[in-house]
Amino acid sequence: MIKESVVLYKGRKIGSPSDAYNLIKGFIEGSDKEELLVCALDTKNQPITINVVSVGTLNNSLVHPRELFKAAILSQRCINYNCT
């Protein structure tokens, strides 16, 4: 995983499913395939990273649980060690 860029967003805290939707919708709008995204949050419910874990077909996306956890674990590691 490589840090590519900083994403600017209005809400700095995810307090409800609608907050999460508003944050993620910019990443998935206009996509013609299923995508599974992971948004890692810190202890204050502020987004740390947003990663595309799987890109599937028109109506499904297969993913192994280790891919979900990998994204979350690596995002926490980068916060602790200031990865760039």
N, CA, C and O atoms as a GROMACS GRO file, in nm:
protein
  336
    1MET      N    1   0.083  -0.117   0.000
    1MET     CA    2   0.000   0.000   0.000
    1MET      C    3   0.088   0.123   0.000
    1MET      O    4   0.186   0.131   0.074
    2ILE      N    5   0.052   0.219  -0.083
    2ILE     CA    6   0.130   0.341  -0.098
    2ILE      C    7   0.039   0.459  -0.072
    2ILE      O    8  -0.074   0.463  -0.120
    3LYS      N    9   0.088   0.556   0.004
    3LYS     CA   10   0.012   0.678   0.027
    3LYS      C   11   0.018   0.759  -0.101
    3LYS      O   12   0.125   0.802  -0.144
    4GLU      N   13  -0.099   0.782  -0.162
    4GLU     CA   14  -0.102   0.850  -0.290
    4GLU      C   15  -0.135   0.998  -0.278
    4GLU      O   16  -0.070   1.081  -0.342
    5SER      N   17  -0.233   1.033  -0.199
    5SER     CA   18  -0.269   1.173  -0.188
    5SER      C   19  -0.355   1.195  -0.065
    5SER      O   20  -0.397   1.100   0.001
    6VAL      N   21  -0.380   1.319  -0.035
    6VAL     CA   22  -0.465   1.356   0.077
    6VAL      C   23  -0.603   1.387   0.022
    6VAL      O   24  -0.617   1.458  -0.078
    7VAL      N   25  -0.705   1.334   0.087
    7VAL     CA   26  -0.842   1.359   0.046
    7VAL      C   27  -0.901   1.462   0.140
    7VAL      O   28  -0.898   1.446   0.262
    8LEU      N   29  -0.955   1.569   0.083
    8LEU     CA   30  -1.020   1.671   0.164
    8LEU      C   31  -1.169   1.641   0.168
    8LEU      O   32  -1.228   1.607   0.065
    9TYR      N   33  -1.230   1.654   0.282
    9TYR     CA   34  -1.372   1.629   0.299
    9TYR      C   35  -1.426   1.722   0.405
    9TYR      O   36  -1.352   1.769   0.492
   10LYS      N   37  -1.555   1.749   0.398
   10LYS     CA   38  -1.615   1.846   0.490
   10LYS      C   39  -1.622   1.792   0.632
   10LYS      O   40  -1.571   1.855   0.724
   11GLY      N   41  -1.683   1.677   0.649
   11GLY     CA   42  -1.702   1.623   0.783
   11GLY      C   43  -1.575   1.556   0.833
   11GLY      O   44  -1.520   1.470   0.764
   12ARG      N   45  -1.529   1.593   0.950
   12ARG     CA   46  -1.408   1.533   1.006
   12ARG      C   47  -1.441   1.419   1.101
   12ARG      O   48  -1.351   1.361   1.161
   13LYS      N   49  -1.570   1.386   1.116
   13LYS     CA   50  -1.610   1.280   1.208
   13LYS      C   51  -1.725   1.201   1.148
   13LYS      O   52  -1.817   1.257   1.089
   14ILE      N   53  -1.717   1.069   1.164
   14ILE     CA   54  -1.824   0.981   1.117
   14ILE      C   55  -1.912   0.949   1.237
   14ILE      O   56  -1.872   0.873   1.325
   15GLY      N   57  -2.030   1.007   1.241
   15GLY     CA   58  -2.119   0.986   1.354
   15GLY      C   59  -2.243   0.904   1.320
   15GLY      O   60  -2.319   0.866   1.409
   16SER      N   61  -2.263   0.877   1.190
   16SER     CA   62  -2.381   0.802   1.149
   16SER      C   63  -2.355   0.738   1.013
   16SER      O   64  -2.259   0.775   0.945
   17PRO      N   65  -2.438   0.643   0.973
   17PRO     CA   66  -2.421   0.583   0.841
   17PRO      C   67  -2.430   0.686   0.728
   17PRO      O   68  -2.362   0.672   0.626
   18SER      N   69  -2.511   0.788   0.744
   18SER     CA   70  -2.521   0.890   0.639
   18SER      C   71  -2.391   0.970   0.627
   18SER      O   72  -2.356   1.012   0.516
   19ASP      N   73  -2.321   0.993   0.737
   19ASP     CA   74  -2.191   1.060   0.731
   19ASP      C   75  -2.092   0.975   0.651
   19ASP      O   76  -2.016   1.027   0.569
   20ALA      N   77  -2.093   0.845   0.677
   20ALA     CA   78  -2.003   0.754   0.604
   20ALA      C   79  -2.039   0.753   0.456
   20ALA      O   80  -1.950   0.758   0.371
   21TYR      N   81  -2.167   0.748   0.424
   21TYR     CA   82  -2.211   0.750   0.285
   21TYR      C   83  -2.165   0.878   0.215
   21TYR      O   84  -2.113   0.872   0.103
   22ASN      N   85  -2.183   0.991   0.279
   22ASN     CA   86  -2.144   1.118   0.218
   22ASN      C   87  -1.994   1.125   0.192
   22ASN      O   88  -1.950   1.187   0.095
   23LEU      N   89  -1.915   1.062   0.278
   23LEU     CA   90  -1.770   1.060   0.259
   23LEU      C   91  -1.731   0.969   0.143
   23LEU      O   92  -1.645   1.005   0.063
   24ILE      N   93  -1.793   0.852   0.135
   24ILE     CA   94  -1.754   0.749   0.038
   24ILE      C   95  -1.814   0.770  -0.101
   24ILE      O   96  -1.756   0.725  -0.200
   25LYS      N   97  -1.928   0.837  -0.110
   25LYS     CA   98  -1.999   0.843  -0.238
   25LYS      C   99  -1.915   0.904  -0.351
   25LYS      O  100  -1.934   0.868  -0.467
   26GLY      N  101  -1.826   0.993  -0.320
   26GLY     CA  102  -1.739   1.052  -0.422
   26GLY      C  103  -1.645   0.950  -0.485
   26GLY      O  104  -1.602   0.968  -0.599
   27PHE      N  105  -1.614   0.845  -0.411
   27PHE     CA  106  -1.523   0.742  -0.462
   27PHE      C  107  -1.595   0.642  -0.551
   27PHE      O  108  -1.533   0.583  -0.639
   28ILE      N  109  -1.725   0.621  -0.528
   28ILE     CA  110  -1.794   0.515  -0.600
   28ILE      C  111  -1.895   0.565  -0.703
   28ILE      O  112  -1.948   0.486  -0.780
   29GLU      N  113  -1.922   0.694  -0.706
   29GLU     CA  114  -2.016   0.747  -0.804
   29GLU      C  115  -1.964   0.724  -0.945
   29GLU      O  116  -1.846   0.746  -0.974
   30GLY      N  117  -2.051   0.679  -1.030
   30GLY     CA  118  -2.015   0.661  -1.170
   30GLY      C  119  -1.943   0.531  -1.200
   30GLY      O  120  -1.910   0.504  -1.316
   31SER      N  121  -1.918   0.450  -1.100
   31SER     CA  122  -1.851   0.323  -1.123
   31SER      C  123  -1.949   0.224  -1.183
   31SER      O  124  -2.064   0.217  -1.141
   32ASP      N  125  -1.903   0.148  -1.281
   32ASP     CA  126  -1.989   0.048  -1.343
   32ASP      C  127  -1.964  -0.092  -1.288
   32ASP      O  128  -2.015  -0.190  -1.341
   33LYS      N  129  -1.884  -0.100  -1.180
   33LYS     CA  130  -1.854  -0.228  -1.118
   33LYS      C  131  -1.874  -0.216  -0.968
   33LYS      O  132  -1.869  -0.108  -0.910
   34GLU      N  133  -1.898  -0.332  -0.905
   34GLU     CA  134  -1.904  -0.336  -0.759
   34GLU      C  135  -1.766  -0.307  -0.702
   34GLU      O  136  -1.666  -0.358  -0.752
   35GLU      N  137  -1.761  -0.225  -0.600
   35GLU     CA  138  -1.635  -0.196  -0.532
   35GLU      C  139  -1.656  -0.208  -0.382
   35GLU      O  140  -1.759  -0.166  -0.329
   36LEU      N  141  -1.559  -0.264  -0.315
   36LEU     CA  142  -1.563  -0.273  -0.169
   36LEU      C  143  -1.454  -0.182  -0.116
   36LEU      O  144  -1.335  -0.202  -0.143
   37LEU      N  145  -1.494  -0.082  -0.040
   37LEU     CA  146  -1.401   0.013   0.018
   37LEU      C  147  -1.394  -0.006   0.169
   37LEU      O  148  -1.493  -0.042   0.232
   38VAL      N  149  -1.277   0.019   0.226
   38VAL     CA  150  -1.259   0.016   0.371
   38VAL      C  151  -1.219   0.156   0.413
   38VAL      O  152  -1.124   0.214   0.360
   39CYS      N  153  -1.292   0.209   0.509
   39CYS     CA  154  -1.259   0.339   0.567
   39CYS      C  155  -1.214   0.314   0.711
   39CYS      O  156  -1.295   0.278   0.796
   40ALA      N  157  -1.086   0.333   0.737
   40ALA     CA  158  -1.032   0.312   0.872
   40ALA      C  159  -1.051   0.441   0.952
   40ALA      O  160  -1.023   0.550   0.903
   41LEU      N  161  -1.099   0.425   1.075
   41LEU     CA  162  -1.125   0.539   1.162
   41LEU      C  163  -1.032   0.536   1.283
   41LEU      O  164  -0.989   0.429   1.326
   42ASP      N  165  -1.002   0.653   1.336
   42ASP     CA  166  -0.925   0.658   1.460
   42ASP      C  167  -1.022   0.651   1.579
   42ASP      O  168  -1.141   0.627   1.560
   43THR      N  169  -0.972   0.670   1.699
   43THR     CA  170  -1.056   0.657   1.818
   43THR      C  171  -1.158   0.770   1.832
   43THR      O  172  -1.250   0.760   1.914
   44LYS      N  173  -1.142   0.876   1.754
   44LYS     CA  174  -1.238   0.987   1.756
   44LYS      C  175  -1.336   0.978   1.639
   44LYS      O  176  -1.407   1.075   1.610
   45ASN      N  177  -1.341   0.862   1.572
   45ASN     CA  178  -1.426   0.838   1.455
   45ASN      C  179  -1.394   0.931   1.339
   45ASN      O  180  -1.483   0.967   1.262
   46GLN      N  181  -1.268   0.969   1.327
   46GLN     CA  182  -1.224   1.048   1.213
   46GLN      C  183  -1.154   0.955   1.114
   46GLN      O  184  -1.074   0.870   1.154
   47PRO      N  185  -1.183   0.970   0.985
   47PRO     CA  186  -1.121   0.883   0.885
   47PRO      C  187  -0.969   0.898   0.880
   47PRO      O  188  -0.916   1.009   0.878
   48ILE      N  189  -0.901   0.784   0.877
   48ILE     CA  190  -0.756   0.781   0.861
   48ILE      C  191  -0.723   0.754   0.715
   48ILE      O  192  -0.647   0.828   0.652
   49THR      N  193  -0.781   0.646   0.662
   49THR     CA  194  -0.758   0.608   0.522
   49THR      C  195  -0.886   0.554   0.461
   49THR      O  196  -0.976   0.508   0.531
   50ILE      N  197  -0.892   0.561   0.329
   50ILE     CA  198  -0.998   0.497   0.252
   50ILE      C  199  -0.928   0.416   0.144
   50ILE      O  200  -0.854   0.470   0.062
   51ASN      N  201  -0.953   0.285   0.146
   51ASN     CA  202  -0.886   0.194   0.052
   51ASN      C  203  -0.987   0.115  -0.028
   51ASN      O  204  -1.089   0.070   0.026
   52VAL      N  205  -0.960   0.098  -0.156
   52VAL     CA  206  -1.039   0.006  -0.239
   52VAL      C  207  -0.980  -0.132  -0.217
   52VAL      O  208  -0.865  -0.157  -0.253
   53VAL      N  209  -1.059  -0.222  -0.160
   53VAL     CA  210  -1.013  -0.356  -0.128
   53VAL      C  211  -1.041  -0.453  -0.242
   53VAL      O  212  -0.961  -0.542  -0.269
   54SER      N  213  -1.154  -0.436  -0.308
   54SER     CA  214  -1.192  -0.528  -0.414
   54SER      C  215  -1.273  -0.456  -0.520
   54SER      O  216  -1.359  -0.373  -0.489
   55VAL      N  217  -1.246  -0.489  -0.645
   55VAL     CA  218  -1.327  -0.443  -0.758
   55VAL      C  219  -1.380  -0.567  -0.826
   55VAL      O  220  -1.303  -0.653  -0.869
   56GLY      N  221  -1.510  -0.576  -0.834
   56GLY     CA  222  -1.573  -0.697  -0.887
   56GLY      C  223  -1.631  -0.675  -1.025
   56GLY      O  224  -1.576  -0.601  -1.107
   57THR      N  225  -1.743  -0.742  -1.048
   57THR     CA  226  -1.811  -0.735  -1.176
   57THR      C  227  -1.929  -0.640  -1.163
   57THR      O  228  -1.933  -0.556  -1.072
   58LEU      N  229  -2.022  -0.653  -1.252
   58LEU     CA  230  -2.138  -0.564  -1.253
   58LEU      C  231  -2.220  -0.574  -1.123
   58LEU      O  232  -2.269  -0.473  -1.073
   59ASN      N  233  -2.233  -0.696  -1.069
   59ASN     CA  234  -2.321  -0.711  -0.953
   59ASN      C  235  -2.263  -0.790  -0.836
   59ASN      O  236  -2.338  -0.826  -0.745
   60ASN      N  237  -2.133  -0.818  -0.833
   60ASN     CA  238  -2.075  -0.883  -0.716
   60ASN      C  239  -1.927  -0.852  -0.705
   60ASN      O  240  -1.861  -0.812  -0.801
   61SER      N  241  -1.877  -0.873  -0.584
   61SER     CA  242  -1.736  -0.849  -0.556
   61SER      C  243  -1.691  -0.950  -0.451
   61SER      O  244  -1.743  -0.951  -0.340
   62LEU      N  245  -1.595  -1.033  -0.486
   62LEU     CA  246  -1.544  -1.133  -0.393
   62LEU      C  247  -1.426  -1.075  -0.317
   62LEU      O  248  -1.339  -1.009  -0.374
   63VAL      N  249  -1.424  -1.101  -0.186
   63VAL     CA  250  -1.314  -1.052  -0.104
   63VAL      C  251  -1.291  -1.149   0.011
   63VAL      O  252  -1.386  -1.204   0.066
   64HIS      N  253  -1.167  -1.169   0.044
   64HIS     CA  254  -1.132  -1.252   0.159
   64HIS      C  255  -1.118  -1.161   0.281
   64HIS      O  256  -1.069  -1.049   0.268
   65PRO      N  257  -1.160  -1.208   0.398
   65PRO     CA  258  -1.150  -1.123   0.519
   65PRO      C  259  -1.010  -1.068   0.545
   65PRO      O  260  -0.996  -0.959   0.600
   66ARG      N  261  -0.906  -1.143   0.508
   66ARG     CA  262  -0.770  -1.095   0.534
   66ARG      C  263  -0.740  -0.965   0.459
   66ARG      O  264  -0.660  -0.883   0.505
   67GLU      N  265  -0.805  -0.946   0.343
   67GLU     CA  266  -0.785  -0.822   0.268
   67GLU      C  267  -0.845  -0.703   0.342
   67GLU      O  268  -0.788  -0.593   0.340
   68LEU      N  269  -0.958  -0.724   0.408
   68LEU     CA  270  -1.018  -0.616   0.488
   68LEU      C  271  -0.929  -0.579   0.605
   68LEU      O  272  -0.903  -0.461   0.630
   69PHE      N  273  -0.882  -0.681   0.677
   69PHE     CA  274  -0.799  -0.656   0.794
   69PHE      C  275  -0.663  -0.598   0.755
   69PHE      O  276  -0.607  -0.518   0.829
   70LYS      N  277  -0.611  -0.640   0.641
   70LYS     CA  278  -0.481  -0.589   0.595
   70LYS      C  279  -0.487  -0.437   0.579
   70LYS      O  280  -0.397  -0.366   0.623
   71ALA      N  281  -0.592  -0.389   0.514
   71ALA     CA  282  -0.607  -0.245   0.493
   71ALA      C  283  -0.614  -0.170   0.626
   71ALA      O  284  -0.552  -0.065   0.642
   72ALA      N  285  -0.690  -0.224   0.720
   72ALA     CA  286  -0.704  -0.157   0.851
   72ALA      C  287  -0.574  -0.161   0.930
   72ALA      O  288  -0.536  -0.060   0.990
   73ILE      N  289  -0.507  -0.275   0.930
   73ILE     CA  290  -0.382  -0.287   1.005
   73ILE      C  291  -0.274  -0.197   0.948
   73ILE      O  292  -0.202  -0.131   1.024
   74LEU      N  293  -0.261  -0.193   0.818
   74LEU     CA  294  -0.159  -0.109   0.757
   74LEU      C  295  -0.189   0.040   0.776
   74LEU      O  296  -0.096   0.119   0.789
   75SER      N  297  -0.315   0.077   0.778
   75SER     CA  298  -0.347   0.219   0.800
   75SER      C  299  -0.310   0.260   0.942
   75SER      O  300  -0.263   0.372   0.962
   76GLN      N  301  -0.330   0.173   1.040
   76GLN     CA  302  -0.291   0.204   1.177
   76GLN      C  303  -0.140   0.210   1.191
   76GLN      O  304  -0.088   0.295   1.263
   77ARG      N  305  -0.070   0.121   1.122
   77ARG     CA  306   0.076   0.121   1.126
   77ARG      C  307   0.131   0.253   1.073
   77ARG      O  308   0.227   0.308   1.128
   78CYS      N  309   0.072   0.303   0.967
   78CYS     CA  310   0.120   0.429   0.910
   78CYS      C  311   0.095   0.546   1.003
   78CYS      O  312   0.173   0.641   1.004
   79ILE      N  313  -0.011   0.542   1.079
   79ILE     CA  314  -0.036   0.649   1.176
   79ILE      C  315   0.068   0.645   1.286
   79ILE      O  316   0.121   0.749   1.326
   80ASN      N  317   0.099   0.526   1.336
   80ASN     CA  318   0.196   0.513   1.446
   80ASN      C  319   0.338   0.548   1.404
   80ASN      O  320   0.414   0.602   1.484
   81TYR      N  321   0.376   0.516   1.279
   81TYR     CA  322   0.512   0.537   1.234
   81TYR      C  323   0.528   0.650   1.134
   81TYR      O  324   0.635   0.668   1.078
   82ASN      N  325   0.421   0.728   1.112
   82ASN     CA  326   0.424   0.842   1.019
   82ASN      C  327   0.474   0.803   0.881
   82ASN      O  328   0.566   0.866   0.828
   83CYS      N  329   0.415   0.701   0.822
   83CYS     CA  330   0.451   0.659   0.687
   83CYS      C  331   0.413   0.767   0.587
   83CYS      O  332   0.314   0.838   0.606
   84THR      N  333   0.492   0.779   0.482
   84THR     CA  334   0.458   0.874   0.375
   84THR      C  335   0.462   0.804   0.243
   84THR      O  336   0.436   0.866   0.140
   0.00000   0.00000   0.00000
